[in-house]
Amino acid sequence: MEFSWPEFATNETVDGERSWTAVFDSYDQYREFCYYLVKIFDGDRQVGEFTAKVGTEFAGDDWTTPAFESELRERIARAAAAYPEP
């Protein structure tokens, strides 16, 4: 099965009015990290942007399962929640 990195284009809620989106940037196979460009929003207004470094060690050999995308989303969400308030 063909693999493509998940994109999180629909705003995901962080807390209250804050939300995030994420677009795949790159993958470091040697270190098992992927990088996503994450945008933080307060309501409809973008208030921040950063690159999230996400470990993929949890994935095993099959990255096409729904569990992979779910864990990736959770790890990006934790990084977005740690982003400082504007």
SVG drawing of the C-alpha trace seen along z (x, -y; Angstrom):
<svg xmlns="http://www.w3.org/2000/svg" viewBox="-13 -37 34 41">
<polyline fill="none" stroke="black" stroke-width="0.4" points="0.0,0.0 1.2,-3.5 2.1,-5.7 1.7,-9.5 2.2,-11.6 -1.0,-12.8 -1.9,-16.4 -3.9,-18.1 -5.6,-21.0 -8.7,-21.2 -8.3,-23.1 -7.8,-20.8 -8.8,-22.3 -6.1,-22.9 -8.1,-24.6 -11.0,-27.0 -10.5,-29.3 -7.0,-28.0 -6.5,-25.5 -3.8,-24.2 -3.2,-22.9 -0.1,-21.0 1.5,-20.3 4.2,-17.7 7.7,-19.2 10.3,-16.4 11.4,-13.0 14.7,-12.0 14.8,-8.2 18.1,-7.8 16.8,-9.4 13.1,-8.4 11.7,-11.9 9.3,-13.7 8.8,-17.4 5.5,-19.3 4.9,-23.0 2.3,-23.8 0.2,-26.9 -1.6,-28.1 -4.8,-30.0 -6.8,-32.0 -10.3,-31.9 -9.8,-32.7 -6.5,-34.6 -3.2,-32.9 -1.1,-33.8 2.0,-31.5 3.9,-29.0 6.6,-26.5 8.1,-23.3 7.2,-20.2 9.7,-17.4 7.8,-14.2 9.2,-10.8 8.0,-7.9 9.5,-5.1 6.0,-4.0 5.0,-3.1 6.7,0.2 6.7,1.3 3.2,0.4 2.5,-3.4 -0.7,-3.0 -2.9,-2.1 -5.4,-4.6 -3.4,-4.1 -0.4,-5.7 -2.3,-8.9 -4.0,-9.0 -0.7,-8.8 0.9,-11.4 -2.1,-13.7 -1.8,-13.3 1.9,-14.0 1.5,-17.2 -1.5,-18.2 0.8,-18.0 3.4,-20.2 0.7,-22.7 -0.7,-22.8 2.8,-23.6 3.1,-26.5 3.1,-29.8 -0.1,-31.9 0.1,-35.0"/>
</svg>
